[in-house]
Every structure is written in structure tokens, then in C-alpha cells.
Amino acid sequence: MNTLARGMIVAAPRSGSGKTVVTLGLQRAFARRGIAVAGAKCGPDYIDPAFHAAASGGPSINLDGFAMPAAMLRGLACDIASRAELVIAEGAMGLFDGARVAGRSGAAADVAHLTGWPILLVVDAEAAAQSVAAIAHGCTGFPGAPPIAGVIVNRVASDRHAAMIADGFARIDLPVFGMIRRNPALELPSRHLGLVQAGETAALEGRIDAIAGRIAAECELDAIHAAACPIIAAEPVPPALRPPGRRIAVAHDAAFAFFYPHIERWWRSAGADLHFFSPLADDAPPEQCDACWLPGGYPELHAARIAGNRRFLDGLRKFATTRPVHGECGGYMVLGRSLEDADGMQHAMAGLLPVDTSFARRRMTLGYRRATLREVTGFAAAGQSLLGHEFHYATIVRGADEGAPLADMTDAEGNPLPPAGHRAGLVTGSFFHLIA
């Protein structure tokens, strides 16, 4: 594409309003019209971009207003906009929800200001009528609110309910682009870290087609398309991160799926070759590689299988004797000594780091993080500040105070947290997910 796509961000006053369903429906509905569609996700989320790619047939990227400096975020947004005619992005949580850091909260509202894309607000009408308009009106008047192009009202119960909602919107100057009737069959299955991954969702194409059909029938696609705005033009910004090697073995399957598209693109642009392999298929890291990266994912759901895959574990141990290995979150758990599954069964892992983790003894950990590495790694220098997040339910049951920590940590606001992760020889890992 020679020109930059117009775009908009689908956001909501709160989580659970139906942003993802509306986003996927719009992406597929516009793609059916022959429009080249791309996706984007505001904030740290590995799962939704894969759904965007399935729905649109085009690429998707994460745009994180906390972890990415403004110029970097705009550069990534412009790159995705250069490969489509229309970008339908999706917010995270509520429109204004994010870290308490002025101008860098990571909220969808901040991303809208940085890109110039307006908000398409999805409001859940469950147990409300005229008040739906009041909620939308409050979002438009909140300090720092980005432009809101219009509203889609979700989970409308009946014609009478729709008339009551319309009565509320008649009192404010905000267009309604659609009212979607309540239909539990259109909901997507979820589990502890969000939606079930796109590759694991049964009959995904049929589900997205059904959602798109409902969106096309109940929303004004022409008006939505016309409301999209051009992006603020920007040049790409080279990342300060370096690839951990020239030939990187990257675990990739249902247990190791959390690998950001922008990280992959940054590494490739720096000249690295990525070689994907599947621990669940009992693949060892490819011998021709000079570094190994174990992303996060769902190893807790596949612990017994991983523990029995001797070729993978033995190959990983052999690889780690001469070349660096890093694990993020789920990858960190697999590098440890053992992993306890939801049923309380312990499974031996690689034993390369002195840590034992449990999914049976759950505690949710969620939030942005700043990490400062204590020693140099293949992907960052000692003392370099790395920005990312944690989101997991697993806990460390033994080993938190053993061995050498990987990094010193703070939360988004700079409040100190305990040191994170472990380093043992050429092996490193932590629950921290790197963004930028």
C-alpha cells in the first residue's frame, strides 16, 4: 500500500462489554466487502491479535502506550496502516483504564491521542436503558477524552429495550451506529488468561462468520467506515532491544504461544533468523541455532506431556550448556525444577533454574513492570531498563530466594518490587513479559 489506512479503536467503558466480538465482526464484515483490513491491540495482549488476523486476513500488532515511547508506537501504527486500507484496533479493559502514569498510562484513550484514530464506543446495555446514553456521554466529557465517533450498543434484549435506549441517545449529540441483540451463541470461549487461543477455538471461521453477519445486519457499516480517521504519520523507530542471537530457536505451539508480533519483526529487521519448534511435539531446539527463547503460554495445561517429552527436555539441557536460553512466564516455569498442575500433581521440568512453580496454589499477578537487568544478556545490557508486564496465576512455591536473580523490578509507578527471575550459567528467565 502506498497510502496509510484510516482507522479507529473499538473501546468500552469497562471490560466484558463485547469489544472483541464487535472488533472481529467489523474486521470480517469489512474484509467481505473487499477492503484490506488490519488489526491492532492497545496494551499487552497475546491472544486478541491472533483473532484479528483470523478475522481480517491481514496483520495485527500491539500498540502499548505505557511500554512504547510515543514515537515508537506511532511508527508501529503507521507500519500496520501502510499494509491495509482500514485498521480496526481494539482497546483493553475500559477506555481510560491503565497505569497511574501521566501521559503514559497505556489506556486506549492515550493510544487514540497518539494515533489520531477516533473511538468507536461499545456499551453493554445489560440491566440498563436510557442510562446507556448517560454512560457514553460521561466518556465523551471525561478529562482527556479522545474523539468518540459513535456508539454500538451491545446485548439489547428487545424492540422495547432498543426504543428506551434510543430515547436516551436522543438527548445527547452522539450517533448510534448499531444495536446488537443479545445472543449468547456469539460469545467466544475463555479461560484463566483470556479467550481460548484462536488456534484452539473450535469452528473459529464459522463463529467469526456468524458474528460478522450479525454486525453487518445490525450496524451501519457505511457510517462506521466513514467515521474512521487518517493516522498521524510517523517514521519507524529502531528498538533498543537486540535479538538474543543470529539464529534463534523459538518455541511455538499451544503451550508456548505468547510471542509478540512486533518483537518478531524487530528481530528479523535486525538480521536474525527465527526457527520455530514445538516442545509439545517433542522437538528439541534446532542445533543450528545460537540462542533459544521459550515464550509464555499455557505449559500448566500440558505439564504431564511436557514432562514426558524426553527429546525436548534433553535437547534443551544440552543446548543450554553452550548457548543462551531465556524463558518468559510459562517458559520460565518449564526451565524450573518442577511445575504443579491444577490437580496438584507435580511434574519434573528442565531443572535449569532453581525454581518450583504451582498452578494449583493460584494467585493472580497482573500489571506493568520496569525491569533492570543485573547482568548482560543476549537481548539487553546490564542496567538497561526494560518495560513489560506480568499476567499469571502461577506461584513460586520454592526457590524464590535461591540462586542469582535476573532483574530488579518496580511497578509502573516506580514502586519497588522484589527481585525477579533467575540466572544460572547461560540460562535466564522470569515471569516478566518483555514489550519494549
N, C-alpha and C positions, 0 to 999 in steps of 0.2 A: 504494500500500500504506500502511495506517495503522500497521502494526507493523513492527519491524525483524526481518529474516530471521535465522535461525540460520545458522551457518557452520562451516567447518573449512578447514584448509590442508593440501593434499597436498604432502608433503615427502619427502626421501630422505636417506640418509647421504652420497650423492655424486651428481654429475651422471651422466647416462646410465642411470639406474635405471628409467626409464619413467614419470616424473612426468607428463609432458604427455599421454601416451597414457591413463593412468589418469584424469587430470583430465577430458579430453574425453569419455571413456567414461562417467564418472559424470554429467557435466553433461547429456549427451544421454539417458542412461538415466533420470534423474530427470525431465527435461523430457517424456519419453514418458509418464510417469505423470501428467502434467498439473500438475506442480509448476513454479511460476515460479522459474527458476534464473538466477542472475547469476554472473559470474566475477570474479576478481581475480588479479593477478600481483604477487608480492613481488619488489621490486627493479626495475632498469632493463631493460626488455624491450619492444620494439615489436611483436614478431611474435606471441607467445602470446596476448595479449588478443584479437586478431582471430580466432584459432582458437576461443577461448572463446565469442565472440559467435556464431560459426557453429554451435558445438555446442549451446549453450544456448538460442539465440534471444533472449537477453537481453543486457544491457550487461556490460562488463568494465572494470576500472580498474587502474592501477598503484598499489601501496602500497609506498613506498620508505622503509625505516626509517633510512637514512642521510641522504638529502636532504630528507626531510619531517620537521619537528618533530612530536612526539608528538600534539599537539592537532590539527594539520593532517591527519595520517594517519588519526586516529580519525574526524575529520569526513568525510573522503572515504569511509572504510569504512562509516560509518553512512549516508551518502547512497546508496551502492550497495545496502546492506542494506534501505533503505527502498523499493526498487523490485523486490523479489523476496521469495520465501518461503524460499529456500535459497541460500547463497553457497558455491560450491566454488572456493576460491582455490588457487593453485599457487605453490610456493616456487621459489627459484632456487639452482642449484648444490647443495651439501649443506646440511643443516638448520642447521648452525652457521657456515657459511661467509659471510664478509663482511669489511668493513674492520676493522682493529685499532683501533677507537674504542669505548671502554667505553660500553655502553648505547645506542650508535648505530651498530652495525656494518652494519645493513641486512640482516642474516641473517633467514631465515624464522622462526627461533626468536624474534627480537625482535618481529617483526610479530605473532606469535601472542600474546606477552605484552601487546602494546599493544591488540589487538582482543578478547582473551578467547576466540579461536577455538582449539580443540584441533588437534593434528597427526594426520593420517592418514599413517602412515609407509609408503612404498613401498620394499621391499628387494629388490634383484636377487639371485636365487638361482643365477645362473650360477657354476659351479665351487664351490659351497658347499652344505651340507645343514644339519646341526644348528647350524653356525656362523651361519646366518642369524638365529636367535633370539639368539645372543650379540651380534651387531651391533645388533639392535633394543634389547636390554637395555642395551647401552652407551649408546645415545642417551637412554634414559629416565633414566639415572643421571648423565649429564654435568652439571657445574655450570651452573645457569641454564636447565636444560631446561624447556620448556613441557610441559603435559599432553599425553601421547600417547594418543589414544583407542583406537588399534588399528593393525594392520598388514595391508597387502596384499603378498603375496609374488609377485614377477613372474618370468617366464621359468623356470617349473617344467618339468622335462623329461619326467617320467613319474609314474605312480602310486607307484612305489617311491621316487622322489625326493621326492614330496609327503609320504609316510609318514615319511621321515627328517627332513624339515623340521618336521613336526608333533611328532616326538619331542623336538626341541629346544625348541619352544614349550611343551611340557607341563611344562617345568622352570621357567618364569617366569610371572609374572602379567601377561600382555599378550595380549589377544584377537587372533586372526587372522580378518580379515573376508573373506579370499579368497585363493585361489592361482590365478594366471593362467598357463596353459600357454604355453610358448614358441611363438611364431608370427611369423616374420619378415614375413609379409604384412600384419601390423597396424602395422608401423613406418611413420613418416612420412618423406618425403624431406627431406634437409637440404643445406646448402651452407655457405659460409665464415662467415656471421654467425648461423647457427642454422638453423631449419627454413625450407624454401621457403615463401614467404608464402602465407597462406590463399587469397588470390585467384588465385594461380598454381598451386596444387596440383590436379593432375588428379583428377577424380571425387571431390572432397572430401566431398560428402554421403554417398556410398557408403562411403568409408573410415571416416567417423565412425560411421555406422550399424553397420558391421561391428565396430568397436571397442566400441560400446555394447552390442551383442549379446553379445560375449564377456564384458564386465564384468558384465552382468546375469546371465549363466549361471554365472559362476564366483565371484561376490562376493555377500555378504549385504547387499543394498541396504537392507533394513529396519533392520538393526543400524547400518549406516553413517549412515543418516538420523537415527536416534535418538541417535547419538553427537555430532551437531552441537550447538553451544552458542550461546546468545544473545551478541550483540556487546556490548561495553561502550559504553553510549550516550554520544554527544558531539555538540556543536554544530559546524556548518561554520565554518571559519576562513578569512577572506578572505586571498588570497595577496598578498605584497608586490610581485609582478610586475604590470606593467601591459601591456595589449595594445599592440603597436607602432603601431597606427592604429585608426581607427574603422571602416574598410573594408579588410580585409586580404586580399590575394591570396595563397593558399596552394597551392603546387604539390602535386599529389596524383596519383600513378599508380604503376606498378611500379618506377620509378626513384626516386621521392620519396614513400615510404610511411611514414617513421618520424616520426610526429606523435602525441604523447601525448594520449589522450582527456581527461586532466584539464587539460592546457593549453588545449585547445579549449573546454572547459566554463568555465574561468576567464575566458578572453577574452570568450566570449559573455555570461557573467554580468556582466562589466564594461561591456556595451553594444556590443561590437564585432560587426560583421557579417563573416562569413568567406565568401570567394568562392574556391572550389576550381577549379583549372585544370590541364591536363595538358601538360607540356613534351613528352612523348613523342608526343602528338597534334599537336604544333607549335602549341600555344596560347600566345599572349603573355599576360603578366599583365593582367587586366582593367583597362581605362582608368579606370573609376570608382573604383578602389581608391587608397588613400593610403599603403599600405605593402605590401611583398612579402616573403614568408617561404618560403625553399627548405629543406624538411626534408632529413634524411638519407635514405638508401635504398641503391639499387644503380646509381648512374649509371655505374660501371665496367663493368657488364654491357651497357649501352646507349650507350656513348660515341660510337660512329660515328653512330648515329641522332640523338643529341642534337646532335652537331657539324653535321649536315646540316639541322637544323630551323631555317631562317633566320628564320621569323616569330617563333619563340620567342626566339632569341638577340637579334635586332634589337629586338624589343619589350622584352626585359629591359634592354638597354642604354639604350633611350630612357626607360624607366620610371625607371632609376637616376639620370638627370640631374636629376630634380626631386623624387624621393620615396625614402625609405629602403628598402633591400633587405638582408636578412640571410640567410646560409646556414649551416646546421648540417651538419658532416661531409660527406656527399655533396653537399649544396647548396653548401658551401664549395668543393669541388673543381670544381663547374660554374662558379662565379664566377671561378675562376682562369684562367690563360692557356692551360693545356693539361692533358690527362688521358691518361696512357699506360695502355692496356688490358692484359689478361693476356698477350696475344700480342706485346707490345712495340710496338704501333702507337700513335703519338701523334695525339691528336685536339684540334683547337682548340676551346676553350671560350669563355666570355663575355668574358674578358680584363678584368674589372672589378676584380680583385685581383691583386697581383703574386706569384703562386704557381703552380708547376707540380707536379703530383702524379702518382704512378705506382702502378698496381695490379700491375705486373709485378715490381717490386722490393718484395716484400711484407715487412712486419714487423708482427706483431700488437701493437696497443696497447690495453690494457684496464685500466679502473679508475675509481673515483670521483674527482672533481675538485672543487676550490673555485676559482672564477674571480672576480677582482676587476677590473671594467671600468676602463680608464684614462680613458675619456671617456663622457659621457652617450650613451645610445642610446634608441631609441623604446620599448624594453621594460624598461629598468633605468637607474638613476642611476650616475654616475661614482662609483667607490669602493664600490658595492654588492656584497656577497658573494653570488655565485650558486652553487648546488650542482647538480651533474650528473655526467656520466660521459663517458668515451671508449671506443669499441669500434670499431676499424677495422684493416684490413690495409694500407691505402694509406700511402705515404710521400711526404714532400715532397722532391723532387729538386732544386728550385731555387726561391729566393725566401724561404726561412725568415728571412733577415736583411734582406730588403728592406721598404721601406715602414714604416708605423706598426703596431705590434702592437695587438690588440684588448684583451687582458686579461693580467694577471699570474696565474699558476697555482700551486697546490700540489696534492699528492695528498691522499687522505682523512685522513692523519695529520698534515698540515701541512708536509710536506717540500717545499721549493721546487722547482718545475719551470721550464723555460724559458718565457718569454712566449709566448702562444698567439694564433694567428689574425692577421688583418689588418683594417685600416680604410683606406678610400680614398674620400674625399668622403662620400657618403651610403650607401656600401656597406660592410658588415661581414660577417665570417664566421670560423669556426674549426671544428676537429674536435670541439669541446665540445658535448655534447647537454644542453640545459637541462632540469632536472627541477623545481626549486623555488628 
